[in-house]
Amino acid sequence: MVAFLDRAVATGKATSRAALVAAAVEREMRRQAADQDAQILRRQGSADDLDDLVRWTGAHVVVED
């Protein structure tokens, strides 16, 4: 792993080992958050509190040209 980090820094793909590790950790944090969101969506479905409001608005609001 150290050799990989050193090559990334030497070739300019990362400014430092720490920067590359931090970017990898941030990417993993985002991936885990997205996975958690997907699990919630699978469990609860896509309906939310605004669905009824959107239906009502669509049936009652008149849009004039």
All heavy atoms as TSV, in Angstrom:
chain	resi	resn	atom	element	x	y	z
A	1	MET	N	N	0.820	-1.193	0.000
A	1	MET	CA	C	0.000	0.000	0.000
A	1	MET	C	C	0.863	1.255	0.000
A	1	MET	O	O	0.527	2.232	-0.677
A	1	MET	CB	C	-0.927	-0.002	1.213
A	1	MET	CG	C	-2.141	-0.884	1.060
A	1	MET	SD	S	-3.307	-0.626	2.404
A	1	MET	CE	C	-3.326	-2.231	3.100
A	2	VAL	N	N	1.937	1.201	0.749
A	2	VAL	CA	C	2.830	2.360	0.802
A	2	VAL	C	C	3.422	2.634	-0.580
A	2	VAL	O	O	3.505	3.795	-1.013
A	2	VAL	CB	C	3.935	2.169	1.867
A	2	VAL	CG1	C	4.964	3.282	1.794
A	2	VAL	CG2	C	3.316	2.101	3.255
A	3	ALA	N	N	3.800	1.579	-1.291
A	3	ALA	CA	C	4.355	1.759	-2.639
A	3	ALA	C	C	3.319	2.394	-3.559
A	3	ALA	O	O	3.637	3.268	-4.373
A	3	ALA	CB	C	4.823	0.419	-3.197
A	4	PHE	N	N	2.071	1.972	-3.446
A	4	PHE	CA	C	0.994	2.560	-4.248
A	4	PHE	C	C	0.855	4.049	-3.938
A	4	PHE	O	O	0.756	4.876	-4.845
A	4	PHE	CB	C	-0.329	1.834	-3.955
A	4	PHE	CG	C	-1.516	2.485	-4.594
A	4	PHE	CD1	C	-1.841	2.228	-5.920
A	4	PHE	CD2	C	-2.312	3.366	-3.866
A	4	PHE	CE1	C	-2.946	2.842	-6.510
A	4	PHE	CE2	C	-3.412	3.978	-4.447
A	4	PHE	CZ	C	-3.730	3.721	-5.773
A	5	LEU	N	N	0.846	4.381	-2.650
A	5	LEU	CA	C	0.740	5.787	-2.240
A	5	LEU	C	C	1.921	6.591	-2.776
A	5	LEU	O	O	1.739	7.697	-3.304
A	5	LEU	CB	C	0.664	5.891	-0.714
A	5	LEU	CG	C	-0.575	5.287	-0.052
A	5	LEU	CD1	C	-0.391	5.240	1.461
A	5	LEU	CD2	C	-1.819	6.067	-0.418
A	6	ASP	N	N	3.111	6.034	-2.634
A	6	ASP	CA	C	4.311	6.743	-3.114
A	6	ASP	C	C	4.267	6.963	-4.627
A	6	ASP	O	O	4.640	8.033	-5.116
A	6	ASP	CB	C	5.574	5.970	-2.724
A	6	ASP	CG	C	5.882	6.066	-1.230
A	6	ASP	OD1	O	5.326	6.967	-0.556
A	6	ASP	OD2	O	6.664	5.229	-0.744
A	7	ARG	N	N	3.809	5.956	-5.393
A	7	ARG	CA	C	3.702	6.130	-6.851
A	7	ARG	C	C	2.697	7.217	-7.190
A	7	ARG	O	O	2.920	8.022	-8.099
A	7	ARG	CB	C	3.288	4.817	-7.516
A	7	ARG	CG	C	4.426	3.885	-7.821
A	7	ARG	CD	C	4.017	2.733	-8.742
A	7	ARG	NE	N	2.846	1.997	-8.296
A	7	ARG	CZ	C	2.869	1.001	-7.403
A	7	ARG	NH1	N	4.008	0.633	-6.848
A	7	ARG	NH2	N	1.758	0.375	-7.074
A	8	ALA	N	N	1.567	7.246	-6.488
A	8	ALA	CA	C	0.545	8.263	-6.757
A	8	ALA	C	C	1.102	9.660	-6.513
A	8	ALA	O	O	0.852	10.586	-7.285
A	8	ALA	CB	C	-0.688	8.015	-5.899
A	9	VAL	N	N	1.865	9.820	-5.462
A	9	VAL	CA	C	2.472	11.122	-5.160
A	9	VAL	C	C	3.553	11.442	-6.193
A	9	VAL	O	O	3.613	12.560	-6.725
A	9	VAL	CB	C	3.049	11.145	-3.723
A	9	VAL	CG1	C	3.844	12.413	-3.479
A	9	VAL	CG2	C	1.918	11.006	-2.700
A	10	ALA	N	N	4.386	10.462	-6.530
A	10	ALA	CA	C	5.488	10.691	-7.471
A	10	ALA	C	C	4.983	11.056	-8.864
A	10	ALA	O	O	5.623	11.845	-9.572
A	10	ALA	CB	C	6.375	9.444	-7.550
A	11	THR	N	N	3.837	10.502	-9.255
A	11	THR	CA	C	3.305	10.786	-10.595
A	11	THR	C	C	2.357	11.979	-10.601
A	11	THR	O	O	1.795	12.319	-11.644
A	11	THR	CB	C	2.566	9.553	-11.153
A	11	THR	OG1	O	1.493	9.206	-10.270
A	11	THR	CG2	C	3.508	8.373	-11.332
A	12	GLY	N	N	2.180	12.608	-9.458
A	12	GLY	CA	C	1.336	13.796	-9.387
A	12	GLY	C	C	-0.153	13.511	-9.281
A	12	GLY	O	O	-0.975	14.422	-9.374
A	13	LYS	N	N	-0.530	12.250	-9.090
A	13	LYS	CA	C	-1.951	11.916	-8.944
A	13	LYS	C	C	-2.481	12.310	-7.565
A	13	LYS	O	O	-3.692	12.406	-7.380
A	13	LYS	CB	C	-2.172	10.430	-9.191
A	13	LYS	CG	C	-1.893	10.026	-10.625
A	13	LYS	CD	C	-2.114	8.556	-10.846
A	13	LYS	CE	C	-1.791	8.205	-12.297
A	13	LYS	NZ	N	-1.894	6.772	-12.538
A	14	ALA	N	N	-1.598	12.523	-6.622
A	14	ALA	CA	C	-1.967	12.976	-5.274
A	14	ALA	C	C	-0.882	13.909	-4.784
A	14	ALA	O	O	0.286	13.785	-5.171
A	14	ALA	CB	C	-2.105	11.780	-4.333
A	15	THR	N	N	-1.273	14.857	-3.952
A	15	THR	CA	C	-0.282	15.809	-3.438
A	15	THR	C	C	0.524	15.231	-2.293
A	15	THR	O	O	1.637	15.675	-2.041
A	15	THR	CB	C	-0.978	17.100	-2.973
A	15	THR	OG1	O	-1.962	16.772	-1.988
A	15	THR	CG2	C	-1.649	17.801	-4.151
A	16	SER	N	N	-0.039	14.248	-1.597
A	16	SER	CA	C	0.667	13.596	-0.496
A	16	SER	C	C	-0.023	12.283	-0.170
A	16	SER	O	O	-1.153	12.035	-0.601
A	16	SER	CB	C	0.669	14.489	0.755
A	16	SER	OG	O	-0.651	14.596	1.279
A	17	ARG	N	N	0.678	11.451	0.578
A	17	ARG	CA	C	0.055	10.206	1.037
A	17	ARG	C	C	-1.214	10.510	1.824
A	17	ARG	O	O	-2.249	9.884	1.623
A	17	ARG	CB	C	1.014	9.426	1.934
A	17	ARG	CG	C	2.202	8.821	1.270
A	17	ARG	CD	C	3.055	8.180	2.342
A	17	ARG	NE	N	4.241	7.529	1.798
A	17	ARG	CZ	C	5.186	7.033	2.563
A	17	ARG	NH1	N	5.113	7.120	3.875
A	17	ARG	NH2	N	6.225	6.440	2.010
A	18	ALA	N	N	-1.084	11.461	2.731
A	18	ALA	CA	C	-2.232	11.798	3.593
A	18	ALA	C	C	-3.418	12.289	2.775
A	18	ALA	O	O	-4.568	11.949	3.073
A	18	ALA	CB	C	-1.815	12.858	4.614
A	19	ALA	N	N	-3.162	13.068	1.736
A	19	ALA	CA	C	-4.250	13.576	0.906
A	19	ALA	C	C	-4.966	12.429	0.197
A	19	ALA	O	O	-6.202	12.417	0.092
A	19	ALA	CB	C	-3.717	14.572	-0.117
A	20	LEU	N	N	-4.202	11.451	-0.292
A	20	LEU	CA	C	-4.804	10.311	-0.972
A	20	LEU	C	C	-5.609	9.449	-0.001
A	20	LEU	O	O	-6.720	9.015	-0.315
A	20	LEU	CB	C	-3.723	9.477	-1.666
A	20	LEU	CG	C	-4.188	8.315	-2.530
A	20	LEU	CD1	C	-5.203	8.769	-3.582
A	20	LEU	CD2	C	-3.001	7.651	-3.198
A	21	VAL	N	N	-5.079	9.233	1.173
A	21	VAL	CA	C	-5.805	8.455	2.187
A	21	VAL	C	C	-7.070	9.197	2.599
A	21	VAL	O	O	-8.151	8.602	2.704
A	21	VAL	CB	C	-4.904	8.157	3.407
A	21	VAL	CG1	C	-5.707	7.561	4.550
A	21	VAL	CG2	C	-3.770	7.219	3.009
A	22	ALA	N	N	-6.981	10.496	2.804
A	22	ALA	CA	C	-8.163	11.280	3.188
A	22	ALA	C	C	-9.229	11.223	2.103
A	22	ALA	O	O	-10.418	11.062	2.394
A	22	ALA	CB	C	-7.770	12.731	3.471
A	23	ALA	N	N	-8.828	11.317	0.841
A	23	ALA	CA	C	-9.789	11.247	-0.263
A	23	ALA	C	C	-10.458	9.875	-0.298
A	23	ALA	O	O	-11.671	9.772	-0.534
A	23	ALA	CB	C	-9.088	11.537	-1.590
A	24	ALA	N	N	-9.691	8.827	-0.049
A	24	ALA	CA	C	-10.256	7.472	-0.048
A	24	ALA	C	C	-11.249	7.296	1.098
A	24	ALA	O	O	-12.313	6.694	0.923
A	24	ALA	CB	C	-9.134	6.438	0.045
A	25	VAL	N	N	-10.922	7.818	2.263
A	25	VAL	CA	C	-11.826	7.713	3.412
A	25	VAL	C	C	-13.102	8.511	3.152
A	25	VAL	O	O	-14.212	8.041	3.416
A	25	VAL	CB	C	-11.128	8.172	4.715
A	25	VAL	CG1	C	-12.120	8.274	5.856
A	25	VAL	CG2	C	-10.005	7.214	5.078
A	26	GLU	N	N	-12.980	9.713	2.595
A	26	GLU	CA	C	-14.167	10.514	2.275
A	26	GLU	C	C	-15.053	9.807	1.261
A	26	GLU	O	O	-16.279	9.790	1.385
A	26	GLU	CB	C	-13.746	11.885	1.742
A	26	GLU	CG	C	-13.162	12.787	2.803
A	26	GLU	CD	C	-12.576	14.072	2.237
A	26	GLU	OE1	O	-12.651	14.290	1.005
A	26	GLU	OE2	O	-12.041	14.861	3.030
A	27	ARG	N	N	-14.432	9.191	0.262
A	27	ARG	CA	C	-15.190	8.455	-0.759
A	27	ARG	C	C	-15.941	7.281	-0.111
A	27	ARG	O	O	-17.094	7.023	-0.407
A	27	ARG	CB	C	-14.242	7.974	-1.854
A	27	ARG	CG	C	-14.913	7.395	-3.065
A	27	ARG	CD	C	-13.960	7.156	-4.245
A	27	ARG	NE	N	-12.625	6.682	-3.898
A	27	ARG	CZ	C	-11.522	7.440	-3.911
A	27	ARG	NH1	N	-11.566	8.698	-4.259
A	27	ARG	NH2	N	-10.355	6.925	-3.589
A	28	GLU	N	N	-15.275	6.575	0.789
A	28	GLU	CA	C	-15.923	5.458	1.492
A	28	GLU	C	C	-17.055	5.943	2.384
A	28	GLU	O	O	-18.114	5.297	2.476
A	28	GLU	CB	C	-14.887	4.672	2.306
A	28	GLU	CG	C	-15.469	3.514	3.097
A	28	GLU	CD	C	-16.138	2.433	2.263
A	28	GLU	OE1	O	-15.975	2.402	1.019
A	28	GLU	OE2	O	-16.850	1.596	2.847
A	29	MET	N	N	-16.884	7.074	3.026
A	29	MET	CA	C	-17.963	7.642	3.857
A	29	MET	C	C	-19.189	7.955	3.004
A	29	MET	O	O	-20.319	7.648	3.388
A	29	MET	CB	C	-17.467	8.897	4.579
A	29	MET	CG	C	-16.465	8.605	5.670
A	29	MET	SD	S	-15.652	10.096	6.327
A	29	MET	CE	C	-17.014	11.039	6.921
A	30	ARG	N	N	-18.965	8.555	1.815
A	30	ARG	CA	C	-20.082	8.859	0.907
A	30	ARG	C	C	-20.740	7.577	0.415
A	30	ARG	O	O	-21.958	7.491	0.311
A	30	ARG	CB	C	-19.598	9.713	-0.275
A	30	ARG	CG	C	-19.296	11.151	0.100
A	30	ARG	CD	C	-19.085	12.027	-1.138
A	30	ARG	NE	N	-18.055	11.536	-2.032
A	30	ARG	CZ	C	-16.761	11.811	-1.920
A	30	ARG	NH1	N	-16.333	12.596	-0.938
A	30	ARG	NH2	N	-15.885	11.331	-2.789
A	31	ARG	N	N	-19.937	6.548	0.114
A	31	ARG	CA	C	-20.482	5.283	-0.358
A	31	ARG	C	C	-21.359	4.637	0.714
A	31	ARG	O	O	-22.461	4.167	0.430
A	31	ARG	CB	C	-19.356	4.317	-0.755
A	31	ARG	CG	C	-19.881	3.053	-1.456
A	31	ARG	CD	C	-18.874	1.913	-1.424
A	31	ARG	NE	N	-18.585	1.430	-0.090
A	31	ARG	CZ	C	-19.395	0.656	0.638
A	31	ARG	NH1	N	-20.568	0.293	0.183
A	31	ARG	NH2	N	-19.035	0.253	1.843
A	32	GLN	N	N	-20.890	4.659	1.956
A	32	GLN	CA	C	-21.673	4.075	3.037
A	32	GLN	C	C	-22.962	4.859	3.276
A	32	GLN	O	O	-24.008	4.261	3.545
A	32	GLN	CB	C	-20.846	3.994	4.320
A	32	GLN	CG	C	-19.793	2.912	4.263
A	32	GLN	CD	C	-19.056	2.731	5.567
A	32	GLN	OE1	O	-19.517	3.138	6.633
A	32	GLN	NE2	N	-17.877	2.120	5.505
A	33	ALA	N	N	-22.902	6.178	3.185
A	33	ALA	CA	C	-24.110	6.996	3.356
A	33	ALA	C	C	-25.103	6.699	2.237
A	33	ALA	O	O	-26.311	6.566	2.481
A	33	ALA	CB	C	-23.748	8.484	3.375
A	34	ALA	N	N	-24.616	6.557	1.006
A	34	ALA	CA	C	-25.499	6.238	-0.119
A	34	ALA	C	C	-26.104	4.854	0.057
A	34	ALA	O	O	-27.287	4.641	-0.235
A	34	ALA	CB	C	-24.729	6.324	-1.434
A	35	ASP	N	N	-25.325	3.909	0.553
A	35	ASP	CA	C	-25.835	2.561	0.799
A	35	ASP	C	C	-26.928	2.587	1.865
A	35	ASP	O	O	-27.961	1.935	1.720
A	35	ASP	CB	C	-24.690	1.642	1.228
A	35	ASP	CG	C	-25.144	0.206	1.390
A	35	ASP	OD1	O	-25.749	-0.333	0.443
A	35	ASP	OD2	O	-24.885	-0.375	2.466
A	36	GLN	N	N	-26.714	3.369	2.907
A	36	GLN	CA	C	-27.725	3.498	3.957
A	36	GLN	C	C	-29.002	4.132	3.400
A	36	GLN	O	O	-30.109	3.678	3.691
A	36	GLN	CB	C	-27.182	4.327	5.120
A	36	GLN	CG	C	-28.142	4.410	6.281
A	36	GLN	CD	C	-27.546	5.191	7.450
A	36	GLN	OE1	O	-26.529	5.871	7.314
A	36	GLN	NE2	N	-28.178	5.087	8.591
A	37	ASP	N	N	-28.866	5.165	2.574
A	37	ASP	CA	C	-30.032	5.791	1.946
A	37	ASP	C	C	-30.783	4.787	1.078
A	37	ASP	O	O	-32.014	4.745	1.082
A	37	ASP	CB	C	-29.611	6.992	1.101
A	37	ASP	CG	C	-29.134	8.169	1.937
A	37	ASP	OD1	O	-29.364	8.165	3.164
A	37	ASP	OD2	O	-28.523	9.083	1.358
A	38	ALA	N	N	-30.044	3.964	0.320
A	38	ALA	CA	C	-30.678	2.963	-0.542
A	38	ALA	C	C	-31.437	1.930	0.286
A	38	ALA	O	O	-32.543	1.511	-0.079
A	38	ALA	CB	C	-29.632	2.286	-1.417
A	39	GLN	N	N	-30.873	1.531	1.420
A	39	GLN	CA	C	-31.560	0.577	2.291
A	39	GLN	C	C	-32.850	1.169	2.843
A	39	GLN	O	O	-33.885	0.488	2.891
A	39	GLN	CB	C	-30.645	0.157	3.440
A	39	GLN	CG	C	-29.506	-0.742	3.009
A	39	GLN	CD	C	-28.584	-1.082	4.162
A	39	GLN	OE1	O	-28.972	-1.051	5.324
A	39	GLN	NE2	N	-27.335	-1.413	3.841
A	40	ILE	N	N	-32.819	2.428	3.244
A	40	ILE	CA	C	-34.021	3.100	3.750
A	40	ILE	C	C	-35.062	3.184	2.647
A	40	ILE	O	O	-36.248	2.905	2.877
A	40	ILE	CB	C	-33.675	4.504	4.298
A	40	ILE	CG1	C	-32.830	4.382	5.567
A	40	ILE	CG2	C	-34.951	5.321	4.552
A	40	ILE	CD1	C	-32.218	5.694	6.025
A	41	LEU	N	N	-34.663	3.538	1.452
A	41	LEU	CA	C	-35.583	3.641	0.322
A	41	LEU	C	C	-36.222	2.288	0.019
A	41	LEU	O	O	-37.423	2.212	-0.231
A	41	LEU	CB	C	-34.843	4.177	-0.905
A	41	LEU	CG	C	-35.680	4.459	-2.139
A	41	LEU	CD1	C	-36.765	5.486	-1.841
A	41	LEU	CD2	C	-34.797	4.956	-3.265
A	42	ARG	N	N	-35.422	1.223	0.062
A	42	ARG	CA	C	-35.979	-0.120	-0.167
A	42	ARG	C	C	-36.995	-0.488	0.910
A	42	ARG	O	O	-38.017	-1.092	0.628
A	42	ARG	CB	C	-34.866	-1.162	-0.208
A	42	ARG	CG	C	-34.180	-1.294	-1.555
A	42	ARG	CD	C	-33.315	-2.538	-1.629
A	42	ARG	NE	N	-32.211	-2.551	-0.684
A	42	ARG	CZ	C	-31.037	-1.965	-0.889
A	42	ARG	NH1	N	-30.813	-1.319	-2.010
A	42	ARG	NH2	N	-30.091	-2.032	0.012
A	43	ARG	N	N	-36.710	-0.147	2.161
A	43	ARG	CA	C	-37.603	-0.475	3.277
A	43	ARG	C	C	-38.872	0.357	3.264
A	43	ARG	O	O	-39.964	-0.157	3.474
A	43	ARG	CB	C	-36.874	-0.244	4.600
A	43	ARG	CG	C	-36.433	-1.471	5.300
A	43	ARG	CD	C	-35.954	-1.265	6.732
A	43	ARG	NE	N	-35.478	0.042	7.128
A	43	ARG	CZ	C	-34.212	0.448	7.071
A	43	ARG	NH1	N	-33.276	-0.346	6.613
A	43	ARG	NH2	N	-33.868	1.658	7.469
A	44	GLN	N	N	-38.750	1.655	3.050
A	44	GLN	CA	C	-39.873	2.571	3.220
A	44	GLN	C	C	-40.533	2.984	1.911
A	44	GLN	O	O	-41.617	3.558	1.933
A	44	GLN	CB	C	-39.408	3.830	3.964
A	44	GLN	CG	C	-38.930	3.534	5.360
A	44	GLN	CD	C	-38.471	4.784	6.083
A	44	GLN	OE1	O	-38.449	5.875	5.527
A	44	GLN	NE2	N	-38.105	4.633	7.339
A	45	GLY	N	N	-39.903	2.745	0.789
A	45	GLY	CA	C	-40.450	3.175	-0.489
A	45	GLY	C	C	-40.125	4.640	-0.746
A	45	GLY	O	O	-39.513	5.320	0.066
A	46	SER	N	N	-40.573	5.120	-1.892
A	46	SER	CA	C	-40.207	6.469	-2.299
A	46	SER	C	C	-41.233	7.528	-1.902
A	46	SER	O	O	-41.010	8.711	-2.106
A	46	SER	CB	C	-39.996	6.512	-3.816
A	46	SER	OG	O	-41.207	6.168	-4.466
A	47	ALA	N	N	-42.370	7.115	-1.360
A	47	ALA	CA	C	-43.396	8.088	-0.965
A	47	ALA	C	C	-42.892	8.936	0.196
A	47	ALA	O	O	-42.145	8.471	1.055
A	47	ALA	CB	C	-44.678	7.372	-0.574
A	48	ASP	N	N	-43.295	10.212	0.193
A	48	ASP	CA	C	-42.925	11.071	1.314
A	48	ASP	C	C	-44.085	12.005	1.658
A	48	ASP	O	O	-45.157	11.917	1.059
A	48	ASP	CB	C	-41.644	11.856	1.032
A	48	ASP	CG	C	-41.761	12.782	-0.166
A	48	ASP	OD1	O	-42.862	13.272	-0.449
A	48	ASP	OD2	O	-40.737	13.031	-0.807
A	49	ASP	N	N	-43.878	12.895	2.582
A	49	ASP	CA	C	-44.924	13.788	3.076
A	49	ASP	C	C	-45.452	14.740	2.010
A	49	ASP	O	O	-46.540	15.285	2.159
A	49	ASP	CB	C	-44.400	14.620	4.254
A	49	ASP	CG	C	-44.048	13.754	5.454
A	49	ASP	OD1	O	-44.441	12.578	5.459
A	49	ASP	OD2	O	-43.385	14.255	6.369
A	50	LEU	N	N	-44.706	14.968	0.961
A	50	LEU	CA	C	-45.119	15.945	-0.042
A	50	LEU	C	C	-45.990	15.344	-1.148
A	50	LEU	O	O	-46.587	16.086	-1.930
A	50	LEU	CB	C	-43.888	16.609	-0.658
A	50	LEU	CG	C	-43.054	17.448	0.303
A	50	LEU	CD1	C	-41.830	17.989	-0.411
A	50	LEU	CD2	C	-43.869	18.575	0.900
A	51	ASP	N	N	-46.087	14.024	-1.221
A	51	ASP	CA	C	-46.863	13.398	-2.293
A	51	ASP	C	C	-48.319	13.865	-2.302
A	51	ASP	O	O	-48.872	14.173	-3.359
A	51	ASP	CB	C	-46.805	11.878	-2.196
A	51	ASP	CG	C	-45.438	11.324	-2.583
A	51	ASP	OD1	O	-44.634	12.075	-3.171
A	51	ASP	OD2	O	-45.186	10.147	-2.296
A	52	ASP	N	N	-48.967	13.923	-1.145
A	52	ASP	CA	C	-50.363	14.377	-1.073
A	52	ASP	C	C	-50.492	15.832	-1.517
A	52	ASP	O	O	-51.441	16.196	-2.219
A	52	ASP	CB	C	-50.926	14.202	0.334
A	52	ASP	CG	C	-51.121	12.738	0.703
A	52	ASP	OD1	O	-51.266	11.903	-0.225
A	52	ASP	OD2	O	-51.132	12.434	1.910
A	53	LEU	N	N	-49.545	16.672	-1.123
A	53	LEU	CA	C	-49.572	18.081	-1.512
A	53	LEU	C	C	-49.427	18.226	-3.025
A	53	LEU	O	O	-50.133	19.018	-3.650
A	53	LEU	CB	C	-48.461	18.852	-0.799
A	53	LEU	CG	C	-48.289	20.320	-1.178
A	53	LEU	CD1	C	-49.554	21.110	-0.857
A	53	LEU	CD2	C	-47.095	20.917	-0.478
A	54	VAL	N	N	-48.553	17.447	-3.620
A	54	VAL	CA	C	-48.360	17.507	-5.069
A	54	VAL	C	C	-49.642	17.082	-5.784
A	54	VAL	O	O	-50.069	17.727	-6.743
A	54	VAL	CB	C	-47.166	16.627	-5.501
A	54	VAL	CG1	C	-47.109	16.469	-7.011
A	54	VAL	CG2	C	-45.862	17.206	-4.959
A	55	ARG	N	N	-50.285	16.007	-5.325
A	55	ARG	CA	C	-51.538	15.567	-5.943
A	55	ARG	C	C	-52.605	16.645	-5.820
A	55	ARG	O	O	-53.309	16.960	-6.780
A	55	ARG	CB	C	-52.015	14.266	-5.299
A	55	ARG	CG	C	-51.430	13.032	-5.929
A	55	ARG	CD	C	-52.108	11.771	-5.430
A	55	ARG	NE	N	-51.776	11.463	-4.041
A	55	ARG	CZ	C	-50.655	10.863	-3.665
A	55	ARG	NH1	N	-49.780	10.484	-4.575
A	55	ARG	NH2	N	-50.415	10.617	-2.399
A	56	TRP	N	N	-52.763	17.239	-4.649
A	56	TRP	CA	C	-53.760	18.283	-4.425
A	56	TRP	C	C	-53.487	19.484	-5.332
A	56	TRP	O	O	-54.376	20.007	-5.977
A	56	TRP	CB	C	-53.788	18.729	-2.968
A	56	TRP	CG	C	-54.851	19.738	-2.687
A	56	TRP	CD1	C	-56.112	19.491	-2.282
A	56	TRP	CD2	C	-54.744	21.162	-2.832
A	56	TRP	NE1	N	-56.812	20.656	-2.157
A	56	TRP	CE2	C	-56.001	21.703	-2.491
A	56	TRP	CE3	C	-53.726	22.028	-3.227
A	56	TRP	CZ2	C	-56.251	23.073	-2.523
A	56	TRP	CZ3	C	-53.989	23.376	-3.251
A	56	TRP	CH2	C	-55.247	23.892	-2.910
A	57	THR	N	N	-52.232	19.906	-5.367
A	57	THR	CA	C	-51.867	21.061	-6.179
A	57	THR	C	C	-52.169	20.814	-7.651
A	57	THR	O	O	-52.707	21.670	-8.343
A	57	THR	CB	C	-50.376	21.401	-5.990
A	57	THR	OG1	O	-50.133	21.642	-4.609
A	57	THR	CG2	C	-49.972	22.623	-6.796
A	58	GLY	N	N	-51.836	19.635	-8.121
A	58	GLY	CA	C	-52.078	19.285	-9.514
A	58	GLY	C	C	-53.561	19.308	-9.859
A	58	GLY	O	O	-53.951	19.629	-10.979
A	59	ALA	N	N	-54.418	19.004	-8.899
A	59	ALA	CA	C	-55.860	18.947	-9.150
A	59	ALA	C	C	-56.543	20.290	-8.936
A	59	ALA	O	O	-57.634	20.525	-9.465
A	59	ALA	CB	C	-56.496	17.900	-8.233
A	60	HIS	N	N	-55.931	21.224	-8.205
A	60	HIS	CA	C	-56.618	22.462	-7.811
A	60	HIS	C	C	-56.019	23.755	-8.347
A	60	HIS	O	O	-56.678	24.776	-8.332
A	60	HIS	CB	C	-56.694	22.547	-6.278
A	60	HIS	CG	C	-57.585	21.505	-5.692
A	60	HIS	ND1	N	-57.111	20.277	-5.325
A	60	HIS	CD2	C	-58.911	21.501	-5.432
A	60	HIS	CE1	C	-58.100	19.554	-4.843
A	60	HIS	NE2	N	-59.206	20.264	-4.896
A	61	VAL	N	N	-54.793	23.738	-8.763
A	61	VAL	CA	C	-54.150	24.968	-9.207
A	61	VAL	C	C	-54.389	25.150	-10.715
A	61	VAL	O	O	-54.184	24.231	-11.504
A	61	VAL	CB	C	-52.643	24.952	-8.897
A	61	VAL	CG1	C	-51.948	26.154	-9.513
A	61	VAL	CG2	C	-52.424	24.922	-7.397
A	62	VAL	N	N	-54.819	26.347	-11.076
A	62	VAL	CA	C	-55.057	26.670	-12.490
A	62	VAL	C	C	-53.892	27.527	-12.963
A	62	VAL	O	O	-53.580	28.558	-12.356
A	62	VAL	CB	C	-56.393	27.419	-12.665
A	62	VAL	CG1	C	-56.572	27.812	-14.123
A	62	VAL	CG2	C	-57.544	26.557	-12.170
A	63	VAL	N	N	-53.268	27.113	-14.033
A	63	VAL	CA	C	-52.148	27.871	-14.598
A	63	VAL	C	C	-52.677	28.603	-15.827
A	63	VAL	O	O	-53.207	28.007	-16.746
A	63	VAL	CB	C	-50.987	26.923	-15.001
A	63	VAL	CG1	C	-49.875	27.729	-15.655
A	63	VAL	CG2	C	-50.502	26.157	-13.794
A	64	GLU	N	N	-52.549	29.928	-15.785
A	64	GLU	CA	C	-53.015	30.749	-16.905
A	64	GLU	C	C	-51.852	31.126	-17.799
A	64	GLU	O	O	-50.742	31.339	-17.326
A	64	GLU	CB	C	-53.704	32.001	-16.375
A	64	GLU	CG	C	-54.953	31.696	-15.573
A	64	GLU	CD	C	-55.604	32.954	-15.030
A	64	GLU	OE1	O	-55.282	34.052	-15.517
A	64	GLU	OE2	O	-56.437	32.823	-14.138
A	65	ASP	N	N	-52.126	31.236	-19.092
A	65	ASP	CA	C	-51.086	31.639	-20.053
A	65	ASP	C	C	-50.827	33.113	-19.994
A	65	ASP	O	O	-51.528	33.954	-19.688
A	65	ASP	CB	C	-51.473	31.261	-21.478
A	65	ASP	CG	C	-51.410	29.750	-21.655
A	65	ASP	OD1	O	-50.591	29.104	-20.969
A	65	ASP	OD2	O	-52.179	29.237	-22.484
